[in-house]
Amino acid sequence: MRYVRAFWRRKWVVLAVAVLVTGLASVQTLRQPKVYAASTSLIIDVAAPRVLDNDVKELMGDERGNYWFNKEYYATQNQVITSRAVATRVVEKLGLQHDAAFLGLTHVKDEKLRQQLMQGADAAGLLQSRIGVSPVKDSRVVNVAVEDLDPQRAALLANEVAQAYMAENLALRLRTTESATQWLEERKAELEKASQVSELALYDFKKNTDMLAVSAENKKSSVSERISSYENTLTQVRTKIAALQGRVDAIRQLQKSSQGDETWAEAVPGASETAIQDLKRRFIEQRAVCVELGERYLPEHPKMIECTSKLAVVREDFVRSLTNVVRKAETELAAAMGEEKNLVRLLAAARDESFQLGKRQIEFDNLTREAENNRRLYESVLRRLKDIELSGLLRTTNVRVLDSARPSFAPVKPNVRRTVMMAIVFGLFLGCCVVVALEFLENTVASQADVEERLGLAFLGFVPRVEQKGENPRERDLFVHRQPKSSVAECCRAIRTNLLFMSPDKPFKTLVVTSSGPQEGKSTTCIFLGVAMAQSGNRVLLLDTDMRRPRLHKAFGVPNEVGISSLVVGEGSLDSAVKSTEVPNLFVLPCGPIPPNPAELLHTQAFADLLKAAGEKFDRIILDSPPLNAVSDSAVLATQTDGVVLVLRAGKTNRESARRALRSLADVQAQMYGAILNDLDVMDARYRDTYLNYRGYYGHYAEETKDGVASS
């Protein structure tokens, strides 16, 4: 609210600043040259029309339908339109670098100087700064506007910028296509060579590994079949060996237990063959014959000898046959074991061959894969190269002109109305800033808060401003006496009450009224205070101790021939020097002749005796003293009286000046009763809340004092 009141109080400052800013802005705006604008409308598609089928892919523009891509794409195109490349195309086509009107150099009359300035001018940059792009929301339409001092040239430049943008867009695509084609040509040559090398390496590998006629898979399958056959045969042989080994072991066990009987082999498996059985039967028959002959003949008988010989031959054949059966079993076992050994060797060789084939298969697969990859990459690059070469032959663009620019003879700059409105707003804002700065820099005592918080003094009260009517100062000085029901009189009585309550146990006898500087109303306040105290029934004496600029004798219309200076030097008496006034119980002791040394005069014992004598005759003595910061008289008086009252002019007295005055009083250890705020305008906005109760009095006072005078 403090700043709101400050704005209202200083509203004329705000208005003055606003008017000044608005006037300057208006003058400056009217002095500016008129600028015209022309715009052309373009339709920008995300991609150019597709002439070729979908099998032929273009180099740019496959990210269709993506919102973020479209957003970035159109933002990029807006930058391209306002780029230096587009502006350079227009400048070169129209020769704007040699156009003095476009460059703004027509005012240069010197032809040589103009040529120098034209050579140093940046026509492309100048045109670039005049190009504006504004996309139409929710559409693919873009408005390209160009500003210029000439409406015809503005339309021409707008159309040429659109054409230059289309040409630049097409050139950018062609440059990209050429760059891609060159790169693909290089990759094609590299991949073609790599494909040939990998295919030759695959052929050499097949040749070295004899894989030309039979594929690796067939060889691997053949080896796998052999390994499987070897394993099956080896299993059968080992089964056979197990059986033969058991038979041989049984024969050997039978032979060991035969104890020399050669017919033990009859128990050998296989001895039951027909031939052996025939030999056995013959052996038994011959043995029976020999037994029968032995019964008839002696052993030496020829028949017995012949029979015995035949029996031995038959027996030998029989035993030989049995022995052959055993040898056959052992021979079969040895043959089976030899077959097993051969099969194991063949199986190991087949497995080694299988491992070698696996290793070769890995190398073969790697070579095959490398050859296929190189071939596929080569074919892909070749196909893409053909697509780009074909699409590069197209000269279609994705930009179309919707509406060409036409000259507009209504200037777009300066916009006087907008400039004035902005100047008014800015002026008001600047005025408010000035008010805030003034309020922040305010260094005067203006309110009770300033007295109490910033100066640390007791606030005794305030004296409202007295509007002066007429030129007689006596009317102002005696206002409290002549208008006892006014708000000024009420305020003075309130100050009187506050002073009495400052020291209720020991009321003051002598009181110094002073100020920090001149023209702060201390003399008027002194008179007002004396009148208020006299109206309460006290005998009050006003002493004019301002011996440099005395004024009390003028206020009351009394002579000044004899006064304080006369009494101090011993001339005259107190009773004769004291003058009565028209105010009952109020007396005044004028200054008297102005002395050359007021400070020394007030510091004498004679002056002290004068105060003592006056104190015996009057209830209250009020001393009107000079300003503290001007002379030291008030500080001298403060040491000889009961207390001091400091008068501050509201909104005028500087805080630092008041602090210096207080330091002067503190140095002499004076008794400070407080401060009175003088000449306060209760109608001021900043005092409306604080002193609201006095506004009624002030209105009543205003009606009563239509013929009154102003305070000092």
Buried (B, 14 or more C-beta within 10 A) or exposed (E): EEEEBBBBBBEEBBEBBBBBBBEEBBEEBEEEEEBBBBBBBBBBEBBBEEEEEEEBEBBBBEEEEEEEBBEEBBEEBBEBBBBEBBBBBBBEEBEBBBBBEBBBBEEBEEEEEBBEBBEEBBBBEBBBEBBBBEBEEEEBBBBBBBBBBBBEBBBBBBBBBBBBBBBBBBEEBEEBBEEBBEEBEEBBEBBBEBBBEBBEBBEEBBEEBEBEEEEBEEBBEBBEEBBEBBEEBBEEBBEBBEEBBEBBEBBEEBBEEEEEEBBBBBBBEBBEEEEBBEBBEBBEEBBEBBEEBBEEBEEEBEBBBEBBEBBEEBBEBBBEBBEBBBEEBBEBBEBBBEBBEBBBEBBEEBBEBBEEBEEBBEBBEBBBEBBBBBBEBBEEBBEBBEBBEEBBEBEEBBBBBBEBBBBBEEBBBBEBEEBBEBBBEBBBBBBBEBBBEEBEEEEBBBBBEBBBEBBEBBBBBBBBBBBBBEEEBBBBBBBBBBBBEBBBBBBBBBBBBBBBEBEEEEBBBBBBBBBBBEEBBBBBBBBBBBBBBBBBEBBBBBBBBBBBEBBBBBBBEBEBEBBBBBBBBEEBEBEEBBBEBEBEBBBBBBBBBBBEEBBEBBBEEEBEEBBEBBBEEBBBBBBBBBBBBBBBBBBBBBBBBBBBBBBBBBBBBBBEBBBBBBEBBEEBEBBBBBBBBBBBBBBBBBBBEBBEEBBEBBEBBBEBBEEBBBBB
